[in-house]
């Protein structure tokens, strides 16, 4: 009888311990809003951090079609020389400290230096039915040397270009209403993708799909950048002309 009682007490203790364990969600990072600042950049779209995380580059939609360097509080430090046609995405190249830009309706990517001098431009073969639903996001993975493009919708697609800028993969996406910006999580190799129509940010990779989803309480999230040193996420709103700053905790 004494043995039965010990087993029963042990079972009850074990059950209480399991019930009191925190849910799995408590182990996931939470996205904490820090602040938002107004920008003097008209209709800001794509966004990327520079090499040391001390500044951001942002591109603006038509009719401005310019590239700006801004500080982390949104103040313009420089307007680059390059003037585009339909700018939507931008990514910083750590290998040579240059920029790659996505031209949406032209289905092109453009390589410029940080003053805005044109280095090269490349047409990307892609069957897209709507010119204003083309390339919205671009990100360079310095580890693999690949460039990834996001097609906004109809279809929403993640494209992979090899180091020679040859398309090697098209992966159709189905987790959001549209796809408006992308950056690399260089801690784990995942991607952060924002959707302006879904008002969400997703952490995602090709093998596992969506890993985490974060709600955004503002309109027209168009570009995203991640600083792994400070654990901060920067997102621009096109319609509000603002830079939103968050931190993972």
C-alpha positions in Angstrom: 0.0 0.0 0.0 2.9 2.3 0.9 4.5 1.7 -2.6 1.1 2.5 -4.3 0.9 5.8 -2.4 4.5 6.8 -3.3 3.7 6.1 -7.0 0.5 8.1 -6.8 2.2 11.1 -5.2 4.9 11.0 -7.8 2.3 10.9 -10.6 0.5 13.9 -9.1 3.8 15.9 -8.8 4.7 15.1 -12.3 1.3 16.2 -13.6 1.5 19.5 -11.7 4.9 20.2 -13.1 3.7 19.6 -16.7 0.7 21.8 -16.2 2.8 24.6 -14.8 5.3 24.5 -17.7 5.2 27.6 -19.9 3.6 27.2 -23.3 5.9 26.8 -26.3 4.9 30.3 -27.5 6.7 31.8 -24.5 10.0 30.6 -26.0 9.4 32.5 -29.2 10.7 36.0 -29.8 8.2 38.8 -29.3 8.3 41.8 -31.6 8.2 45.0 -29.4 7.3 48.3 -30.9 10.0 51.0 -30.1 9.0 54.1 -32.1 8.0 55.5 -35.5 9.5 58.5 -37.2 8.3 60.5 -40.2 10.5 60.5 -43.4 11.1 63.2 -46.0 11.3 60.3 -48.5 8.2 60.3 -50.7 6.5 56.9 -50.8 9.3 54.9 -49.3 9.4 51.3 -50.6 12.5 49.1 -50.4 14.8 49.3 -47.4 18.2 47.9 -46.4 20.9 48.4 -43.7 24.4 49.4 -44.7 27.4 47.2 -43.8 28.0 48.2 -40.2 24.3 48.8 -39.3 24.8 52.6 -38.8 22.5 53.7 -41.6 19.8 52.6 -44.0 19.2 52.9 -47.7 15.7 53.4 -48.9 14.1 53.7 -52.4 11.0 55.6 -53.3 8.2 54.8 -55.7 7.3 56.7 -58.9 7.3 59.5 -59.6 10.3 60.2 -57.4 12.3 57.0 -58.2 15.3 58.0 -56.1 17.6 56.3 -53.6 18.3 57.8 -50.2 20.8 57.1 -47.4 19.2 57.9 -44.1 20.3 57.5 -40.5 18.6 55.2 -38.0 16.1 57.9 -37.0 15.1 58.6 -40.6 17.1 61.8 -41.4 18.3 62.0 -45.0 22.1 62.0 -45.2 22.5 61.7 -48.9 20.4 61.5 -52.1 22.2 59.1 -54.5 22.8 60.0 -58.2 20.8 57.1 -59.6 17.3 57.8 -60.9 15.2 54.8 -61.6 12.0 54.0 -63.5 9.9 51.9 -61.0 12.0 51.3 -57.9 10.7 48.9 -55.3 13.5 47.0 -53.5 17.1 47.5 -52.4 19.8 45.3 -50.8 23.3 46.1 -49.5 26.2 43.9 -50.9 28.6 43.3 -48.0 31.2 41.8 -50.4 32.0 45.1 -52.2 29.8 47.7 -50.3 27.5 48.4 -53.2 23.7 48.2 -53.7 21.4 46.1 -55.8 18.0 47.5 -56.7 14.8 45.9 -58.0 13.0 47.7 -60.9 9.5 46.3 -60.6 7.8 46.8 -64.0 11.0 46.4 -66.0 11.7 43.1 -64.3 15.3 44.2 -63.9 17.9 44.4 -61.2 20.4 47.3 -61.1 23.8 47.4 -59.5 25.0 50.8 -58.3 27.7 52.1 -55.9 26.8 53.9 -52.7 27.1 57.3 -54.5 24.5 56.1 -57.1 26.8 55.5 -60.0 25.4 52.8 -62.3 27.6 49.7 -62.4 25.4 47.3 -64.4 21.8 46.3 -65.1 20.3 42.9 -65.8 17.0 41.7 -67.2 15.5 38.7 -65.3 13.4 36.3 -67.3 10.2 35.8 -65.5 6.6 35.3 -66.7 4.6 38.0 -64.9 1.0 38.9 -66.0 0.9 42.4 -64.4 3.6 45.0 -64.7 2.6 46.7 -61.4 2.7 43.4 -59.5 6.4 42.6 -60.3 9.6 42.6 -58.3 8.9 44.1 -54.9 11.8 42.8 -52.8 15.4 41.9 -53.2 18.0 40.5 -50.8 21.6 39.3 -51.3 22.8 36.3 -49.2 26.6 37.0 -48.7 27.2 33.4 -47.6 25.8 31.7 -50.7 26.3 34.6 -53.2 22.7 34.2 -54.4 20.3 37.1 -54.9 16.6 36.5 -54.0 13.7 38.4 -55.5 10.1 38.6 -54.4 7.4 38.9 -57.0 4.5 40.8 -55.4 1.5 38.7 -56.5 -0.3 37.0 -59.4 1.8 35.0 -58.7 3.6 35.6 -55.4 7.0 34.0 -56.0 10.4 33.7 -54.3 13.1 33.6 -57.0 16.8 32.5 -56.6 19.5 33.9 -58.8 23.0 32.3 -58.7 26.2 34.3 -58.6 26.0 34.7 -62.4 22.5 36.2 -62.0 21.0 33.1 -63.7 17.6 32.1 -62.3 17.9 28.7 -60.7 14.6 28.4 -58.7 11.1 29.8 -58.6 9.1 28.9 -55.5 5.5 30.0 -55.4 4.3 31.4 -52.1 0.9 31.1 -50.6 1.0 32.3 -47.0 0.1 36.0 -47.6 -2.1 38.2 -49.7 1.0 39.8 -51.3 4.7 40.1 -50.7 6.2 43.6 -50.5 9.6 43.4 -48.8 12.3 41.0 -47.7 15.6 40.9 -45.8 17.9 38.2 -44.4 18.0 37.1 -40.8 21.8 36.6 -40.7 21.7 34.9 -37.4 19.9 31.7 -38.7 19.7 32.2 -42.4 15.9 32.7 -42.5 14.2 35.5 -44.2 11.9 38.2 -42.9 9.1 39.0 -45.4 6.5 41.7 -45.0 3.1 41.8 -46.6 1.3 45.2 -46.9 -2.1 43.6 -47.7 -1.9 41.0 -44.9 -0.4 43.6 -42.5 2.1 41.0 -41.2 5.7 40.1 -41.1 6.8 36.5 -41.5 10.0 34.6 -40.7 10.3 32.0 -43.4 12.7 29.7 -45.2 12.5 27.4 -48.2 12.6 24.2 -46.3 10.3 24.8 -43.4 8.0 27.5 -44.7 6.6 30.0 -42.2 8.3 29.8 -38.8 6.9 32.9 -37.0 4.2 35.4 -37.9 4.1 39.0 -36.4 1.2 41.4 -36.8 1.8 45.0 -38.0 -0.7 47.6 -36.9 0.0 50.1 -39.7 -0.7 50.3 -43.5 1.5 49.6 -46.5 4.6 47.9 -45.1 6.8 48.0 -48.1 10.4 47.4 -47.0 12.2 45.7 -44.1 15.7 45.6 -42.7 17.2 43.6 -39.7 20.1 44.6 -37.6 21.3 41.4 -35.8 23.7 43.4 -33.6 20.9 45.3 -32.0 18.1 42.8 -32.6 16.1 45.6 -34.3 13.7 45.4 -37.2 13.1 48.5 -39.4 10.0 48.7 -41.6 8.9 51.5 -43.9 5.3 52.4 -44.6 4.7 53.7 -48.1 1.4 55.5 -47.5 2.3 56.9 -44.1 5.8 57.9 -45.1 7.2 56.6 -41.9 10.0 54.4 -40.5 8.8 51.9 -37.9 11.3 50.5 -35.4 10.8 47.3 -33.5 13.0 45.1 -31.3 12.9 41.3 -30.7 12.7 40.3 -27.0 
